[in-house]
Amino acid sequence: MGKDKAFLHISDETFIERLYISGRKSFDRVLISTDTKEHAALIVSVLPLEEQSKIEIITDRYPDRGPLGALCTIFEETDLDRFAVVPVDVPNASMDFLLELYEKLDGLATAAAKVKPIIIAESDHEKFEPLIGVYDRSAYPLLKEALDRNDNKVIRVITGYFEAVKLEEEQKKAFRNVNTKTDYKELEQ
């Protein structure tokens, strides 16, 4: 698209603002992962003043490694046992669905969680969405090993280690991502 999607607007909010505020209503902690401290400062500047002191921003340790680097950084920089993820280009993401995924992963037996420590969305028949999901800390060694060998494609790395939950039609609309100018125009309608 040529623009930083975090700062695109939907109604009177930026994408990042919308996601942050809806996340704060549903989760105890909301982390924002970004590539640089400068980008982090810009993000803070668009969030509501009353929220700015509560914002937890994590700057990628591996900024040129894409989402896999961000996932590894979150594990390395936090004490979280598990966390939900959603990309900034999905401004209408359903936090209820993410909570559902979180609870499903929570409900897995400990042994099963060690085998499949990740639960993600499936938007269409076997079209998996690795950046809409929940990652358990036991997934970290798998992710870090892939990062170390320069295998940055998240879905390839996690294949065989995740459970998937199909998105219903309404959920598919909520999780529609904005990749093109056409997507953005359709989102605004």
URLIN-V703764 format. One record per residue. RES is the residue in one letter. SS is DSSP state (@ for helix, = for strand, . for the rest). PHI is phi in radians with two decimals (NA if undefined). D_LAST is the distance of its C-alpha to the last C-alpha in Angstrom with 2 decimals. Layout:
# URLIN-V703764
res:RES ss:SS phi:PHI d_last:D_LAST
res:RES ss:SS phi:PHI d_last:D_LAST
This chain:
# URLIN-V703764
res:M ss:. phi:NA d_last:18.20
res:G ss:. phi:1.51 d_last:20.95
res:K ss:. phi:-2.24 d_last:19.53
res:D ss:. phi:-1.28 d_last:20.37
res:K ss:@ phi:-1.12 d_last:17.40
res:A ss:@ phi:-1.00 d_last:18.90
res:F ss:@ phi:-1.82 d_last:18.10
res:L ss:. phi:-1.20 d_last:14.50
res:H ss:= phi:-1.87 d_last:12.43
res:I ss:= phi:-2.30 d_last:9.71
res:S ss:. phi:0.99 d_last:9.97
res:D ss:. phi:-1.89 d_last:13.67
res:E ss:= phi:-2.17 d_last:14.93
res:T ss:= phi:-1.37 d_last:15.79
res:F ss:@ phi:-0.99 d_last:15.34
res:I ss:@ phi:-1.14 d_last:19.09
res:E ss:@ phi:-1.12 d_last:19.21
res:R ss:@ phi:-1.07 d_last:16.75
res:L ss:@ phi:-1.14 d_last:18.74
res:Y ss:@ phi:-1.08 d_last:22.01
res:I ss:@ phi:-1.13 d_last:21.58
res:S ss:@ phi:-1.19 d_last:20.48
res:G ss:@ phi:-1.14 d_last:23.31
res:R ss:@ phi:-1.10 d_last:25.80
res:K ss:@ phi:-1.30 d_last:25.20
res:S ss:@ phi:-1.93 d_last:26.09
res:F ss:. phi:-2.12 d_last:28.62
res:D ss:. phi:-1.14 d_last:31.84
res:R ss:. phi:-2.28 d_last:31.18
res:V ss:. phi:-2.19 d_last:28.19
res:L ss:= phi:-1.86 d_last:29.15
res:I ss:= phi:-1.99 d_last:27.20
res:S ss:= phi:-1.73 d_last:28.56
res:T ss:= phi:-2.50 d_last:28.49
res:D ss:. phi:-1.48 d_last:30.60
res:T ss:. phi:-2.42 d_last:32.39
res:K ss:@ phi:-1.16 d_last:33.57
res:E ss:@ phi:-1.14 d_last:31.95
res:H ss:@ phi:-1.14 d_last:28.51
res:A ss:@ phi:-1.04 d_last:29.37
res:A ss:@ phi:-1.09 d_last:30.25
res:L ss:@ phi:-1.12 d_last:26.93
res:I ss:@ phi:-1.08 d_last:25.12
res:V ss:@ phi:-0.98 d_last:27.46
res:S ss:@ phi:-1.14 d_last:26.80
res:V ss:@ phi:-1.70 d_last:23.09
res:L ss:. phi:-1.48 d_last:23.77
res:P ss:. phi:-0.97 d_last:24.88
res:L ss:@ phi:-0.92 d_last:28.52
res:E ss:@ phi:-1.18 d_last:29.73
res:E ss:@ phi:-1.66 d_last:28.51
res:Q ss:. phi:-1.05 d_last:29.95
res:S ss:. phi:-1.37 d_last:33.41
res:K ss:. phi:-1.68 d_last:32.17
res:I ss:. phi:-1.19 d_last:30.22
res:E ss:= phi:-1.92 d_last:31.84
res:I ss:= phi:-1.97 d_last:31.08
res:I ss:= phi:-1.99 d_last:32.83
res:T ss:= phi:-1.59 d_last:33.44
res:D ss:. phi:-0.98 d_last:33.87
res:R ss:. phi:-1.33 d_last:37.50
res:Y ss:. phi:-2.19 d_last:36.47
res:P ss:. phi:-1.09 d_last:33.75
res:D ss:. phi:-1.71 d_last:34.00
res:R ss:. phi:-1.94 d_last:33.86
res:G ss:@ phi:1.20 d_last:30.17
res:P ss:@ phi:-1.02 d_last:29.05
res:L ss:@ phi:-1.10 d_last:32.56
res:G ss:@ phi:-1.08 d_last:34.08
res:A ss:@ phi:-1.15 d_last:31.68
res:L ss:@ phi:-1.05 d_last:32.55
res:C ss:@ phi:-1.08 d_last:36.24
res:T ss:@ phi:-1.06 d_last:35.98
res:I ss:@ phi:-1.04 d_last:34.49
res:F ss:@ phi:-1.09 d_last:37.46
res:E ss:@ phi:-1.29 d_last:39.88
res:E ss:@ phi:-1.73 d_last:38.68
res:T ss:. phi:-2.22 d_last:38.23
res:D ss:. phi:-1.82 d_last:40.35
res:L ss:. phi:-1.16 d_last:37.59
res:D ss:. phi:-1.37 d_last:38.76
res:R ss:= phi:-2.78 d_last:35.23
res:F ss:= phi:-2.65 d_last:31.69
res:A ss:= phi:-1.62 d_last:28.11
res:V ss:= phi:-2.23 d_last:25.90
res:V ss:. phi:-2.65 d_last:22.21
res:P ss:. phi:-1.38 d_last:20.98
res:V ss:. phi:-1.15 d_last:18.98
res:D ss:. phi:-1.50 d_last:16.32
res:V ss:. phi:-2.18 d_last:15.28
res:P ss:. phi:-1.19 d_last:13.90
res:N ss:. phi:-1.78 d_last:13.10
res:A ss:. phi:-0.89 d_last:16.59
res:S ss:. phi:-1.48 d_last:18.47
res:M ss:@ phi:-1.19 d_last:21.65
res:D ss:@ phi:-1.07 d_last:23.18
res:F ss:@ phi:-1.15 d_last:23.14
res:L ss:@ phi:-1.09 d_last:24.72
res:L ss:@ phi:-1.11 d_last:27.28
res:E ss:@ phi:-1.06 d_last:28.00
res:L ss:@ phi:-1.09 d_last:28.73
res:Y ss:@ phi:-1.02 d_last:30.85
res:E ss:@ phi:-1.14 d_last:32.82
res:K ss:@ phi:-1.11 d_last:33.34
res:L ss:@ phi:-1.18 d_last:34.75
res:D ss:@ phi:-1.04 d_last:36.80
res:G ss:@ phi:-1.36 d_last:38.19
res:L ss:. phi:-1.17 d_last:39.52
res:A ss:. phi:-1.08 d_last:43.25
res:T ss:@ phi:-0.94 d_last:44.44
res:A ss:@ phi:-1.11 d_last:45.91
res:A ss:@ phi:-1.15 d_last:42.77
res:A ss:@ phi:-1.11 d_last:40.67
res:K ss:@ phi:-1.27 d_last:43.03
res:V ss:@ phi:-1.41 d_last:42.47
res:K ss:. phi:-2.20 d_last:38.68
res:P ss:. phi:-1.50 d_last:37.59
res:I ss:= phi:-2.36 d_last:33.88
res:I ss:= phi:-2.29 d_last:31.25
res:I ss:= phi:-2.29 d_last:27.88
res:A ss:= phi:-1.46 d_last:24.88
res:E ss:= phi:-2.08 d_last:25.02
res:S ss:= phi:-1.46 d_last:21.68
res:D ss:= phi:-2.41 d_last:23.33
res:H ss:. phi:-0.92 d_last:27.01
res:E ss:. phi:1.00 d_last:28.64
res:K ss:= phi:-1.81 d_last:25.62
res:F ss:= phi:-1.56 d_last:26.38
res:E ss:= phi:-2.06 d_last:24.33
res:P ss:= phi:-1.18 d_last:27.08
res:L ss:= phi:-1.79 d_last:24.89
res:I ss:= phi:-2.20 d_last:23.56
res:G ss:= phi:-3.14 d_last:26.84
res:V ss:= phi:-2.30 d_last:30.00
res:Y ss:= phi:-2.04 d_last:33.01
res:D ss:= phi:-1.55 d_last:36.53
res:R ss:@ phi:-0.97 d_last:39.05
res:S ss:@ phi:-1.14 d_last:41.20
res:A ss:@ phi:-1.43 d_last:38.68
res:Y ss:@ phi:-0.96 d_last:39.50
res:P ss:@ phi:-1.01 d_last:42.62
res:L ss:@ phi:-1.08 d_last:40.79
res:L ss:@ phi:-1.14 d_last:38.00
res:K ss:@ phi:-1.17 d_last:40.55
res:E ss:@ phi:-1.07 d_last:42.83
res:A ss:@ phi:-1.13 d_last:40.06
res:L ss:@ phi:-1.05 d_last:39.19
res:D ss:@ phi:-1.11 d_last:42.91
res:R ss:. phi:-1.69 d_last:43.19
res:N ss:. phi:1.16 d_last:40.12
res:D ss:. phi:-1.77 d_last:38.11
res:N ss:. phi:-1.65 d_last:34.63
res:K ss:. phi:-1.43 d_last:32.47
res:V ss:@ phi:-0.98 d_last:31.61
res:I ss:@ phi:-1.10 d_last:31.13
res:R ss:@ phi:-1.15 d_last:34.46
res:V ss:@ phi:-1.13 d_last:36.19
res:I ss:@ phi:-1.60 d_last:35.18
res:T ss:. phi:-0.96 d_last:35.70
res:G ss:. phi:1.62 d_last:38.29
res:Y ss:. phi:-2.11 d_last:37.67
res:F ss:= phi:-2.33 d_last:34.52
res:E ss:= phi:-1.80 d_last:33.46
res:A ss:= phi:-2.18 d_last:30.01
res:V ss:= phi:-2.11 d_last:27.92
res:K ss:= phi:-1.26 d_last:25.50
res:L ss:. phi:-1.38 d_last:21.90
res:E ss:. phi:-1.31 d_last:21.07
res:E ss:@ phi:-0.96 d_last:18.01
res:E ss:@ phi:-1.13 d_last:16.05
res:Q ss:@ phi:-1.17 d_last:17.41
res:K ss:@ phi:-1.05 d_last:16.34
res:K ss:@ phi:-1.15 d_last:12.65
res:A ss:@ phi:-1.14 d_last:13.66
res:F ss:. phi:-1.77 d_last:15.65
res:R ss:. phi:-1.20 d_last:13.45
res:N ss:. phi:-1.65 d_last:14.50
res:V ss:. phi:-1.86 d_last:13.18
res:N ss:. phi:-1.98 d_last:15.92
res:T ss:. phi:-2.29 d_last:14.73
res:K ss:@ phi:-1.09 d_last:12.78
res:T ss:@ phi:-1.13 d_last:10.96
res:D ss:@ phi:-0.99 d_last:10.20
res:Y ss:@ phi:-1.15 d_last:8.98
res:K ss:@ phi:-1.11 d_last:6.66
res:E ss:@ phi:-1.16 d_last:5.31
res:L ss:@ phi:-1.13 d_last:5.50
res:E ss:@ phi:-1.26 d_last:3.83
res:Q ss:. phi:-1.42 d_last:0.00
